[in-house]
């Protein structure tokens, strides 16, 4: 979900390849040597950057949860600071999550399959960050649909996340429209789901 344009660090390269490999073959189906080979260093060389595969998994899952929350807070602050209405704030949140869903598909798969492999403390951190992310969305959704109760708004947010996070199952290559068309379709569907929930 990063918007930076400078070259990724070696650590970031390792994490990207680890996420891809873990998503394709499962955490236990990938060795340190394979991750190293994917970034052009020896398996043991990875230990200069990470204590092991467990540390990579934790950084991936805690990291993306933190990035989503930070990005959402920034989007809300920028939209509010610019005098945007609640609808524009919601649109900005949806756009941010769609960027994640389309650009970081391996992390969605990884979260679904491997979250339980994290140490308790890391798993609790992921859950805490996710709760904050959901509650930020709930607040914005209720600004757009003031008649929507908090439990219903929270259910709607989780449902929209399920819709957007289904992207790893959409297929590959030519089976999909272009990225722009897919993003636009997901955005319309998300707004439609919130409108239906708001009555």
N, C-alpha and C positions, 0 to 999 in steps of 0.2 A: 504494500500500500504506500510505499515511499514515493515522494514526488521529487526527490533529489535527482540531479542530473550528473553529478560527478561519479567517477568510477567506483564500483563497490569495493570495500576492503576485502582482504583475504578472508576474514572472519565472516563477513556477509556472504561471500561466495560459498564458503563451506556450509553455512546454514541453508542457503538456497538449494544446493545440491542434496543436502541431507533431507530436506523437506520433500523434494521430488522423489528421491529413492525410497524414503520411508512410506510415502503415499503409494508408490507403485508396488512395493514388495513387502510392506509391513516392517515394523521396527526390528523384529527379530530376524527378518529375512535379509538384512543389510549389514555388512561388516564395515569396520572402520577403514579397512584397506580400500573398499569400493568407494567410499566417500572421498578418501584421499585421492584416488585415481581420477575421480570426476573433476577435481580442481587442480590436478597436476602436482600433488605432493604425496609423499609416502604416508601410509596409514599412521605410523608412529609420529610423524610430523604434526598430525592433527592435535596431539596432546600438548603442543605449545599454545594452542588456542582454546581447547576444551578438555575437561577432565575425562570425558568419554561420551558415548552416545546418549546416556541419560541426561547429561548436561546440555547437549544439543537440543534434545527434545524439549526440555524445560525452557530453554531460551526461546525456542520457536513458539511454543504455545503461550507462555507468559508474555513474550514479546509482542505477538500479534494482538493479544487482548489489550495490552497497554496502548499499542498504536491506534487501535480502533477507538478507544476511549479518548485519547489525546486528540486525535483527528476530529472526532465528533464535537468535543468541547471547543476546539478552534473554529470549526464551521459555525457553530451556534453563536459564538462570540463575534465572529466577523459579520454574520448576517444581522445579528441584533445591533451591533455597532454601526452598521451601515443603514439602519432604519428599515430593514426588510421586514415584511409581515411574516406571520406565523407560517403561512403556506410556503413562502420562499425558504424559510428555515428548514421545514420538513423536506422540501425538495433537495436542499443541500445535503441533509443527512442521508437521504436515499441515494444520492449520487455518490457519496463517499463509500457507502456500503457496497454499492454496485461495483465500484472500482476494486474494492477488496475481493468481492465474489468472482470477478472476471480475471483479475490479475494474480490472485494468490490461491488458486484452486487447490494446490497440494496441501495448503494449511487447513483448509476446510476438511478434507479427507483425513488428515492427520488428527485433527481435533476429534472427529467422530470416532476414529478407531483407537487412538492411543492415549487419550486423556487419562484413563485409569492407570496408566503406567507411571505417571508422575508421582513423585514423593508427595505425601499429604500436604506439606507446606506449600509446594508449588501448585498443586491442584486447588487448594483453598485460595491462593492468590489469583489464579485464573478465574475462579468462580466469583470472587469479590470484584474484579475488574469488569467481568461480564454483567454483574448485577448493576453496577454503576452505569454501564453503557445502556442497558435496557431502561433504567430509570430516567436517564437523560432523554431518551426517545419518548418515553411515556409522557413526560412533561410537555414536550413539543407537540405530540399528537393531541393532547388534551387542550392545548392552545388553539389548535385548528378545529377540533371537535369538542367544544366545551360541555356538551351534553353527554359525552362518553365517560362512564365511570372509570375509576382507576383500574379495577380488576379487568374490565373489558378492554381498556386501552393496552394493558400489559399483555393480555392474550393476543390482541391484534399485532402488537410489536413482535412477539415471538413467532406468530404465524408468518409475518412478512419476512422475518429472518429465515424461516424455513424455506420460503419461496426463493429468496435471493441466494441462499446458500446451497440450493439444489444445482448450481452450475456445474459441479464436477460430473453430474449425471447427464448433461445435455448432449454429450457426444463430442466428436473431434473433427477437426479439419473442415471439409466442405459440407458437413451435415448441418452447420449452423450458418445463420446470416453473419455479416461482418460484425465486428465488435460494437460499432456505433449503433447498428440496428438492434443488436441484442440488448445493449444498455438501455436503449429507448423503450424496447418492449418490456424489460424488467421494471423500468420506472413506471410505465403506465399500469402494469399489473399491481405494483406495490401501492400506488395511489388509489387504484380501484379497490383494493382490499381494505385500505383505511376508510375510504368513502363508504363502503358497505358496512363496516363496523360502526361508523359514525351515524348511520341511518339516514 
